[in-house]
Amino acid sequence: MKSVLRKSAACVGVLVLLNSSQLVHAQFSLGDAVNYAAMYEGNGGHNFQINSGVNAGNSYSIVGNIGVGNVLGGSLAALQFNSPATINGNINFAGTNTSKFQNSGGIYTGSLNFGVAQVNTDLTYLNNLSATLGAETGTTISINGTTNINATSGHLVNGDDVFTINDGGLSLGNGQTLTINGTASQSVVLNFDYGNNNIAFGGNISLTGGITANQVLFNIIGGNGATLSGGGQYGTSANYELQYGTFLDPDGKIVINAVNLYGHVYGGDSQDMQINSGADIIAVPEPAPVAFMGVSLCLFSILRLRARSI
């Protein structure tokens, strides 16, 4: 019995050590939206057009769920799903009008669902997250060509390492690489304050040191959050290069071309959103929490010791 108690105490100590950095870093979370590869605001009766094929050895254009919202109410948006687009995931609409799914030869493996209130809940959460993080003061940087960013050089705010990129501060073209280095216990927020000007990501975006695409947020700000309009257009044209990260642009148009993106894309304001030219989006799942894994292992060990002592 004493050995069981000693084992329990040891487990508690290990968990404290494993999670000490997480207790200090109360980083941003994508919430339930992490289950989606792409989510579209869908206001004003506009369209989400998916025209992409398959590239870079991927079996699908999009891996993960698709969400089409209606956060501000009014006319519902349509999803125009065109060949050769393929989706490995569910397609969820906040609205109930089934005619808003317009399929012209696309293929999807999951279910087609209407009246999914969680879509609007997730989008509202993301919109608030963008506003909250966008108001934080970060370390001002420019990304000009191949650039390396260490998470620790950001301004630590509420557990996130925050950077600010002002209008004109991004120049990343084909063949160039943006590398973000951070540990698995860090989160990086890059606020792009471009007003209503366009922002284009070319080249590669690489993550090193253990940080994942769910922990790196490219937050495009500067629009009118109340009307989900007036923000800068987020786009890619990366010659099918690899980009890792989560891209959030609630108040601006989104047009994605010729990129293999491992992460998530959210936003699209009150304009059409497009995924074209063979662009692929592969959602990155949320890893199991260290604490949960530790508890499971500890309990398993304790039960084995207890069984032996009986």
C-alpha positions as CSV (number, residue, x, y, z in Angstrom):
1,M,0.0,0.0,0.0
2,K,2.9,2.4,0.8
3,S,4.4,1.8,-2.6
4,V,1.0,2.8,-4.1
5,L,1.0,6.0,-2.2
6,R,4.6,6.8,-3.1
7,K,3.7,6.1,-6.8
8,S,0.7,8.5,-6.6
9,A,2.9,11.2,-5.1
10,A,5.5,10.8,-7.8
11,C,2.8,11.0,-10.5
12,V,1.5,14.3,-9.0
13,G,5.0,15.7,-9.0
14,V,5.7,14.7,-12.6
15,L,2.4,16.3,-13.7
16,V,3.3,19.5,-12.0
17,L,6.6,19.6,-13.8
18,L,5.1,18.7,-17.1
19,N,2.4,21.4,-16.9
20,S,4.3,24.2,-15.2
21,S,5.0,25.9,-18.5
22,Q,1.4,25.5,-19.5
23,L,0.2,27.0,-16.3
24,V,2.4,30.1,-17.0
25,H,1.4,30.3,-20.6
26,A,-2.4,30.6,-20.9
27,Q,-2.2,30.8,-24.6
28,F,-5.0,31.5,-27.2
29,S,-7.1,28.6,-28.2
30,L,-9.0,28.0,-31.4
31,G,-11.8,26.2,-29.5
32,D,-14.2,24.0,-31.4
33,A,-13.1,25.7,-34.6
34,V,-9.9,23.5,-34.6
35,N,-12.1,20.8,-36.1
36,Y,-12.5,22.9,-39.3
37,A,-10.1,23.3,-42.1
38,A,-12.0,26.4,-43.4
39,M,-14.9,28.5,-42.0
40,Y,-16.6,31.3,-43.9
41,E,-18.5,34.2,-42.4
42,G,-21.1,33.9,-45.1
43,N,-22.9,37.2,-44.7
44,G,-24.9,39.1,-47.3
45,G,-25.8,36.2,-49.6
46,H,-22.3,35.8,-51.0
47,N,-20.5,32.6,-52.0
48,F,-17.8,30.3,-50.8
49,Q,-16.3,28.9,-54.0
50,I,-14.1,25.7,-53.8
51,N,-12.6,25.0,-57.2
52,S,-9.4,23.4,-56.1
53,G,-7.9,20.1,-57.2
54,V,-5.3,17.9,-55.5
55,N,-1.5,18.6,-55.3
56,A,1.6,17.7,-53.4
57,G,0.6,14.1,-53.1
58,N,-2.5,14.8,-51.0
59,S,-5.5,12.7,-51.6
60,Y,-8.0,15.5,-51.1
61,S,-8.2,19.3,-51.8
62,I,-9.4,19.8,-48.2
63,V,-8.8,17.6,-45.2
64,G,-11.1,18.6,-42.4
65,N,-14.6,20.0,-42.0
66,I,-16.0,23.1,-43.8
67,G,-18.3,25.6,-42.1
68,V,-20.5,28.2,-43.8
69,G,-22.0,30.7,-41.3
70,N,-24.5,33.5,-41.1
71,V,-23.2,35.4,-38.1
72,L,-24.9,38.7,-38.9
73,G,-28.2,37.2,-40.2
74,G,-29.8,38.3,-43.4
75,S,-29.3,36.5,-46.8
76,L,-27.6,33.2,-46.6
77,A,-24.4,32.4,-48.4
78,A,-24.0,29.5,-50.8
79,L,-21.2,27.0,-51.0
80,Q,-20.3,26.4,-54.7
81,F,-18.4,23.1,-54.8
82,N,-16.9,22.5,-58.2
83,S,-15.0,19.6,-59.8
84,P,-12.3,18.6,-59.2
85,A,-12.6,19.6,-55.6
86,T,-12.6,16.8,-53.0
87,I,-13.2,17.2,-49.2
88,N,-12.4,14.6,-46.6
89,G,-14.8,15.9,-43.9
90,N,-18.2,17.2,-43.2
91,I,-19.9,20.3,-44.7
92,N,-21.8,22.2,-42.1
93,F,-24.2,25.2,-42.8
94,A,-25.5,27.5,-40.1
95,G,-28.5,28.1,-42.3
96,T,-31.3,25.7,-43.1
97,N,-31.8,26.4,-46.8
98,T,-30.6,23.2,-48.6
99,S,-30.4,25.0,-52.0
100,K,-27.3,26.9,-50.7
101,F,-25.2,23.8,-51.4
102,Q,-24.4,23.9,-55.1
103,N,-22.4,20.9,-56.1
104,S,-21.0,20.7,-59.7
105,G,-19.0,17.5,-59.6
106,G,-17.2,17.8,-56.3
107,I,-16.7,14.9,-54.0
108,Y,-17.0,14.8,-50.2
109,T,-16.6,11.9,-47.8
110,G,-18.4,13.2,-44.8
111,S,-22.0,14.3,-44.2
112,L,-23.9,17.4,-45.4
113,N,-25.6,19.2,-42.5
114,F,-27.9,22.2,-42.3
115,G,-29.0,24.2,-39.2
116,V,-25.7,23.6,-37.3
117,A,-25.8,26.4,-34.8
118,Q,-22.3,25.6,-33.6
119,V,-20.9,27.1,-36.9
120,N,-22.1,30.6,-35.9
121,T,-20.9,30.0,-32.3
122,D,-17.5,29.1,-33.5
123,L,-17.2,32.0,-35.9
124,T,-18.4,34.5,-33.3
125,Y,-15.7,33.1,-31.0
126,L,-13.1,33.5,-33.7
127,N,-14.2,37.0,-34.4
128,N,-13.9,38.0,-30.8
129,L,-10.5,36.2,-30.6
130,S,-9.2,38.2,-33.5
131,A,-10.4,41.5,-31.9
132,T,-8.9,40.6,-28.5
133,L,-5.5,39.5,-29.9
134,G,-5.4,42.3,-32.4
135,A,-5.6,44.9,-29.6
136,E,-2.5,43.5,-27.9
137,T,0.8,45.4,-28.4
138,G,3.4,43.2,-30.0
139,T,7.0,43.5,-31.1
140,T,7.0,45.4,-34.4
141,I,8.8,43.5,-37.1
142,S,9.0,43.3,-40.9
143,I,9.2,40.1,-43.0
144,N,11.3,40.9,-46.1
145,G,12.3,37.8,-48.0
146,T,13.6,34.8,-46.2
147,T,13.1,35.5,-42.5
148,N,13.6,33.7,-39.2
149,I,11.4,34.6,-36.2
150,N,12.1,33.3,-32.7
151,A,9.0,33.2,-30.5
152,T,10.9,34.5,-27.5
153,S,11.5,37.8,-29.3
154,G,7.8,38.6,-29.2
155,H,6.1,40.6,-26.6
156,L,4.6,38.2,-24.1
157,V,1.0,39.1,-23.5
158,N,-1.4,36.7,-21.7
159,G,0.8,33.8,-22.5
160,D,1.2,34.6,-26.2
161,D,4.3,35.8,-27.9
162,V,2.9,38.7,-30.0
163,F,4.3,40.4,-33.1
164,T,2.9,43.4,-35.1
165,I,3.5,43.7,-38.8
166,N,2.3,47.1,-40.1
167,D,1.1,47.9,-43.7
168,G,3.8,47.0,-46.2
169,G,5.8,45.0,-43.7
170,L,5.4,41.7,-45.5
171,S,7.3,40.7,-48.6
172,L,7.5,36.9,-49.0
173,G,7.8,35.7,-52.5
174,N,8.1,32.3,-54.2
175,G,11.3,30.5,-53.2
176,Q,11.6,32.4,-49.9
177,T,10.9,31.0,-46.5
178,L,9.4,32.4,-43.3
179,T,10.6,30.2,-40.4
180,I,8.9,30.6,-37.0
181,N,10.8,28.8,-34.1
182,G,9.0,28.0,-30.9
183,T,8.5,25.2,-28.4
184,A,5.4,23.1,-28.0
185,S,4.5,25.2,-24.9
186,Q,4.6,28.5,-26.8
187,S,2.0,30.3,-28.9
188,V,2.7,33.0,-31.5
189,V,0.4,35.7,-32.7
190,L,1.3,37.8,-35.7
191,N,-1.0,40.8,-36.0
192,F,-1.1,42.2,-39.6
193,D,-2.4,45.8,-39.4
194,Y,-3.0,46.5,-43.0
195,G,-6.2,48.5,-42.9
196,N,-8.1,47.7,-46.1
197,N,-5.0,46.9,-48.2
198,N,-4.3,43.5,-49.6
199,I,-1.9,41.1,-47.9
200,A,-0.3,38.3,-49.9
201,F,1.6,35.3,-48.6
202,G,4.0,33.7,-51.1
203,G,6.8,31.3,-50.5
204,N,7.1,28.8,-47.7
205,I,6.1,29.1,-44.0
206,S,7.9,26.7,-41.8
207,L,7.6,25.9,-38.1
208,T,10.5,24.5,-36.0
209,G,11.2,23.6,-32.4
210,G,7.9,21.8,-31.7
211,I,5.4,24.6,-32.2
212,T,2.4,23.6,-34.4
213,A,0.1,25.3,-36.8
214,N,-2.6,25.5,-34.1
215,Q,-0.2,27.6,-32.0
216,V,0.7,30.1,-34.8
217,L,-1.9,32.6,-35.7
218,F,-1.7,35.0,-38.6
219,N,-4.3,37.5,-37.4
220,I,-5.3,40.1,-40.1
221,I,-6.9,43.1,-38.5
222,G,-8.0,46.6,-39.4
223,G,-11.6,46.2,-40.5
224,N,-15.0,46.9,-38.9
225,G,-15.8,44.0,-36.6
226,A,-19.4,45.1,-36.1
227,T,-20.1,44.7,-39.8
228,L,-17.4,42.2,-40.7
229,S,-16.2,44.4,-43.5
230,G,-13.5,46.9,-44.5
231,G,-10.5,44.7,-43.7
232,G,-7.6,43.8,-46.0
233,Q,-7.8,40.9,-48.5
234,Y,-5.8,37.8,-47.4
235,G,-4.5,35.8,-50.3
236,T,-1.8,33.3,-51.3
237,S,0.0,32.6,-54.6
238,A,2.8,30.4,-53.5
239,N,3.6,28.2,-56.5
240,Y,2.3,25.2,-54.5
241,E,4.8,25.7,-51.7
242,L,4.1,24.6,-48.1
243,Q,2.7,26.9,-45.5
244,Y,2.0,26.0,-41.9
245,G,-0.2,28.1,-39.6
246,T,-3.7,29.3,-38.9
247,F,-5.0,32.3,-40.8
248,L,-7.8,34.5,-39.4
249,D,-9.3,37.4,-41.4
250,P,-12.9,38.1,-40.2
251,D,-13.2,41.5,-41.9
252,G,-11.5,40.9,-45.2
253,K,-11.9,39.0,-48.4
254,I,-10.1,35.6,-48.7
255,V,-8.7,34.3,-52.0
256,I,-6.4,31.3,-51.8
257,N,-4.4,30.1,-54.8
258,A,-1.7,27.6,-55.5
259,V,-0.6,26.7,-52.0
260,N,-0.4,23.6,-49.8
261,L,-1.6,24.9,-46.4
262,Y,-1.3,22.8,-43.3
263,G,-3.5,24.5,-40.7
264,H,-6.8,26.5,-40.9
265,V,-8.4,29.4,-42.7
266,Y,-11.2,31.4,-41.1
267,G,-13.1,34.6,-42.1
268,G,-14.0,36.0,-45.5
269,D,-16.2,38.9,-44.3
270,S,-19.2,39.9,-46.5
271,Q,-17.6,39.1,-49.9
272,D,-17.1,35.9,-51.9
273,M,-14.4,33.5,-50.5
274,Q,-12.4,31.4,-53.0
275,I,-10.1,28.4,-52.9
276,N,-8.6,28.1,-56.4
277,S,-5.8,26.8,-58.6
278,G,-5.1,23.5,-56.9
279,A,-4.8,25.0,-53.4
280,D,-5.0,22.3,-50.6
281,I,-5.9,22.9,-47.0
282,I,-5.1,20.2,-44.5
283,A,-6.4,20.8,-41.0
284,V,-4.0,20.1,-38.1
285,P,-5.7,18.2,-35.3
286,E,-5.3,19.3,-31.7
287,P,-2.8,17.0,-29.8
288,A,-3.9,15.3,-26.7
289,P,-3.1,17.4,-23.6
290,V,0.0,16.5,-21.8
291,A,-1.8,16.5,-18.5
292,F,-4.5,14.1,-19.7
293,M,-1.9,11.7,-21.0
294,G,0.1,11.9,-17.8
295,V,-3.0,11.2,-15.6
296,S,-3.8,8.2,-17.8
297,L,-0.3,6.8,-17.4
298,C,-0.2,7.4,-13.7
299,L,-3.6,5.8,-13.1
300,F,-2.6,2.8,-15.1
301,S,0.6,2.4,-13.1
302,I,-1.2,2.8,-9.8
303,L,-3.8,0.2,-10.7
304,R,-1.1,-2.3,-11.6
305,L,0.7,-1.7,-8.3
306,R,-2.6,-2.0,-6.4
307,A,-3.4,-5.3,-8.1
308,R,0.0,-6.7,-7.2
309,S,-0.4,-5.7,-3.6
310,I,-3.7,-7.5,-3.1
